[in-house]
C-alpha cells in the first residue's frame, strides 16, 4: 500500500507539472496558432530564476511567486519583439525562429549560471514527510500537488466561468467574429502568451528540487508537453488536464515497471488517441 500510494502521488505530481507547461502551450496553439518550440526554454528559465531568487533572498516561497512573473516578462519580450514578426507567415518561420531560441536560451543559461547541474533545497517545513491515511509521503511532493490543484482550479474558473474566458474561447473558435464583436484579439494574444510563460516558469521553479536544473532541461520536458497538447486537444484546458494526468501516470508506471519502455508507453497513448480521435480527447473538429 505504501508503494502504491507513493506512485499515485508521483503520478499526480508529474501530471501537475505537465499541466502547468502544457496548458499555456495549448492555449497559445489554440488561440494564437503559434508553434512555440521555445516554450520548454521558458520552463528552464523559470527554474534558474527560482534558484537565483531563493539563494539571493533566502526565501523559497518568494522564489515561487517571483520566478513565474519574471518568466512571463521574458515571454512577453520574446513575443513582442520576435514572434510577432512571424504572424501571418505560416508555420515554418515560427518553427525555425523558436527552435533557434531554444539554442540561444540554452547557451545563455550556460553563460549566466554555468553548465553544472544545480538544485534547490526546499525549506525545512517541506523537506520531511507527512503522514496521510497512515502512509508517509514526501512533504514537498504533496506541496507541489497542492499548488498545482490551486492553479488548475484558478485556470478552469478564469477561463471557464469568466468574461475573459469567454473572450478567449471566442478567439479560439472564431477569431474573425470575435474581432467583429469588438474583442481586441491581438491584446488577448499577449495576455495569453504571458500567462502561458508564467505557468511554464512556475513549473520550472517547482521542479528544481525534484529534477534539478541544467541547460537543455526545457527540450526534454517539451516533448511530453507537446504529447499532452495533442492528446488533450488544441486550446482545451480540460483536455490538457486529462491528458497531463494520463501521461503523468503512464510515465511513472512505465518508469517503475518497465523503465526501458517508459517512453514507448507515452507514444502508444499518442498513437491510440490519434487513431480513435484525431482532434484530441477534448479538441473540436477543425472547420
Secondary structure as GFF3:
##gff-version 3
##sequence-region A 1 287
A	DSSP	alpha_helix	2	27	.	.	.	ID=ss1
A	DSSP	pi_helix	28	32	.	.	.	ID=ss2
A	DSSP	alpha_helix	39	57	.	.	.	ID=ss3
A	DSSP	alpha_helix	60	81	.	.	.	ID=ss4
A	DSSP	three_ten_helix	83	86	.	.	.	ID=ss5
A	DSSP	alpha_helix	91	113	.	.	.	ID=ss6
A	DSSP	alpha_helix	124	127	.	.	.	ID=ss7
A	DSSP	beta_strand	129	132	.	.	.	ID=ss8
A	DSSP	beta_strand	135	138	.	.	.	ID=ss9
A	DSSP	alpha_helix	139	161	.	.	.	ID=ss10
A	DSSP	alpha_helix	163	173	.	.	.	ID=ss11
A	DSSP	alpha_helix	175	180	.	.	.	ID=ss12
A	DSSP	alpha_helix	185	211	.	.	.	ID=ss13
A	DSSP	alpha_helix	217	232	.	.	.	ID=ss14
A	DSSP	alpha_helix	237	257	.	.	.	ID=ss15
A	DSSP	three_ten_helix	259	261	.	.	.	ID=ss16
A	DSSP	alpha_helix	262	276	.	.	.	ID=ss17
###
